[in-house]
């Protein structure tokens, strides 16, 4: 039985029984010289079982293929993360569940590590047997090499570090790979992200002052802001549609919006996160502006030590209603309209005081107050609105814009509109209205909002100018001492909020005036932009307050879903690249060891140890004391015995009585028992 080279079963080869006849050894030849000088070949052996020099394909293919498959898996894992990045992990859209993606990532990472460990284990075994062939080592050191991958303490053996440092590197890498492959699955994270979906023809509330529905009087009454009535005149058989008065139900809406200075809350018709745009015709105030300086005169009897003071009108608003005006009463600028809003605001500049007469306790004073007046005249108009409505977590943001080029004055809604004869008797029957009638109804609804808003902005607001300085600014030739009015109450006369007189107007509580400003100065700044900002807030508030109109729009619905994010690519790239780069030279080292060994070594195989430890008498005698196994039974002499793997030089070459040459024997032996193996020799038994 052959017991020399490592078994070849792993390469699909079995020891061969050689039956080639060989000539007998001459009597004159010395056996020792024959061993040293005769080259044993297959032709020299007869009925001998021999081992074959063959690397085979299995071991190198497994080493190389495992490494290449690891590269493929690393690239696949990267592409897998890149593909999933930005895609939903749950929600209504097509998605890859997170449980599946996590499992796939873990499987790929573990497969990568397993393949590299296979390659490294094979390289470890080949290089281990290369060391055993070339280096004389104590058996205790060889034991450390065999158990190194399962015993961390073996790495700190100084002899191991000196004689087999590549095996130490391979072992350290084998232990590091499981740690490295735990990072790549963390490269793909889950983050919340918004996904938009367009919903066409979605029904949402809107503002539609021109909505006449089926043209019936009942429908118009239910979907209008104006208070309509049917009127008749004399013998005219046709009914007339007229406006009785301003709709009282609008008053609360207008007052609340003016005071709160915000649009009424609009519940979302499309979910917590969505957006859409509305376009409609809404109310507008078209204004002209003029400024002038003037002086107010007053006189009073006051205490001699009283600070100079004077009252003046800060704000004066008047709504000239159609029922109370004729065309002759309107400003020339708007001679073609029958209603307008006139607002005058004033700012105090300087205050002059003249003491006419005085006694010990009282003084008669004349006052002159120089003011700048801003006069604004506005006519009711209509304009095209475009409102972008955005809901984020059910909190609405409205961004209205008004097309200034679309502004057009309203028609005179106080003149009743003639309707068809059937309109009077068919309150519920469908009726077709002509464009003039539809425009009349539209403008009446817009006038209802403008009129009620203008009414609440009408009225007076006065303030008291008081002097806060001791020294006058100048004294004129008439004896008036002039004081400058500034916003600083310590530097001159101020407008005291505590002396404001408000007469039937909400203007001081709106953005028109700074009544609630922390400073003591009280002023009003009125212009067309502020008025239309207020009017737009009121118009948009009617959408949620009345909810009588609706329209179809394209909605953009936004939902938050968990989304894959390849946010940590370094967690994948660095471990994989480091593992591959560190493994490559060690695999090359293993392939080189396999080539130099000439025979692939088996990792942990019992047959290999059984066949390679036969033939050394010294080894057999020393090891017999530990035949029961166990570390405690191993003789100390055996542990200290130095051996290596090679050709056993003390074995006879003659085979039996026929003096035929037998194959050489390979195995472990002491320094005097073994020599280097040669590829051109046949080894067997």
Helices and strands as residue ranges (DSSP letters): G 9-11, E 16-18, H 31-37, G 42-44, E 48-51, H 58-84, H 98-134, E 137-138, H 139-147, G 148-150, G 152-156, H 158-163, H 165-180, G 184-187, E 189-205, H 217-222, E 227-231, E 240-245, H 249-260, E 274-303, E 309-320, G 322-324, G 327-329, G 332-334, E 340-358, E 362-392, E 395-409, E 417-418, H 421-425, H 435-457, E 459-466, E 474-475, E 481-484, E 494-495, G 497-499, E 501-503, G 507-509, H 528-546, E 550-565, H 569-597, H 606-612, H 617-623, G 624-626, G 631-633, H 636-640, E 642-648, E 654-655, E 660-661, E 666-669, E 674-675, E 683-684
